[in-house]
């Protein structure tokens, strides 16, 4: 066994724990909210900027969450994020084709979320993934 192999074999795999999941869920929710707020107030450059953390945090949740049903629900939410991004871009650029694509992603995302609920052994856990701010506020309440 080479020195490099010994180094790799002693490293623990990085796990995606609940704390990291909560961090990415809150990051996704806040950046999505800010993206939409900037869009509403027509701050186009800022809304374009918030696409990056919104989509990246949604992707991390799709790839790293260990529970398959919650992961599937997060994939459904990713479709909604992409729908929202395409809708925003179509609004700024008056691009009707992007809006058509965005409209088609809404039912796809909804169907994926419903499949996640149907397949889940623990429906409460899947539904809790939609209560992201609740985790943040519960943390604060527990510290008091």
N, C-alpha and C positions, 0 to 999 in steps of 0.2 A: 504494500500500500504506500503510495507516494505521500509527501507532506501535504499537498493540496487536498488529497482524498481524506486524510485524517482531519484536516480543518473543517471540511464540509460535513463529515460524519458526526462531529461534536456540536455542530450548530443546531439549535432547536428551530423547528419550523415556526415562522411567524403566524400566530393565530389571529383570527379576526374575532375579537371578543365583543361583548355587549357594549363596552365603553367606546370602542372604535365605531361600532355600528351606529350608536346614538350620535356620535360626533358627525358622521357622514349624513345621517338622516336630517339632523338640524342644519348642517351646511347646505344640504340640498333644498330644504324648505325655505331657509332665509334667502339664499341666492335666487331661488325661483320667484319668491315674493318681490325681491328687489328688482329683478329683471322685468317683471310685470309692472311694477310701480314706475320704473323708468320709461317703459313703453307707454303707459298711460299718460305720463307727463311729457312725452315726446322727447326724452333725452336719449336719442338714438344711439350715440356712442356708448353711453353707460349701459343701455340695455343690451347692446351687442357684447360688451365686456362681460356682463353677468351670464351670458350663454356658457362660457367656459366652466366656471365652477358648478353651474347647475347640471350640465350634461356630464361632466367628469364625476361628480359625486353620485349621480344616478347610476353611472356605469360601474363605479366601485361597488355600490350596493347590489347590483345585479351579479357581479362576479365573485364577491367575497362573502356574502351572507351564507352561513352554513345550512340553514333550514331550506329545503327545496321549495316548499310552498311559499314561504316568505320571499325567496329569491324570484319565484315566478310572479308574485304580486309586484315585486320591484321592477321586473321586466315590463309588466303592464304599465306601471308608472313612468318608466322610461319612454314608452310610446306616447304617453300624455305630454311628457317634457318635450319630446321632439315635435309633437303636434303643435305645442304652444310656441316653440321656437320658429317653426315654419310659418305659422300664422302671423307672428310678429314680423318676420322678414317680408312676408307677402304684403303686409300692411304698409311697411316702410317703402317697399319697392314697387307697389301696385302690381304684383305678380299673381294673377289669378290661378296659374298652374300650381304654385306652391300652396295656395289655399285649398285647392282640390285635394292635394296630397295630404295636407294637414287634416282635413275633414275625414279622410279615409282612415287615418290613424286613431281617431277617437274610438270608433267601435272595436277596432282591433285591441286596443289597450284595455277596454272594458271587458271584452271577452276573455282576455288573458287573466285578468284579475278574478273574474267569475270562475274560471277553470282552477285557479290557485285555491280559491275558497272551497270548491267542490272536492278537490283532491286532498285537501289538508286533513290531517288527523286532529289538529288543534286549530280550529277556526278562529278562536280568540287571539292566538298569536299572530295570525295573518292580519286580522283586523287591527291589532295593536300597532302594526307597522304604519297605519294611517293616522296614528295619534302622536305624531312626532313632538309637537310642542308640549304635550302632556308630560313627556319624559323630562324635558327641561324644567318645567314648573314644579314637578314632583321633587326633583333634585333640590331646588331652592327651598321648598317647603320643609323637606327633611332636615335641612341644615339649621333651621330656626329652633 
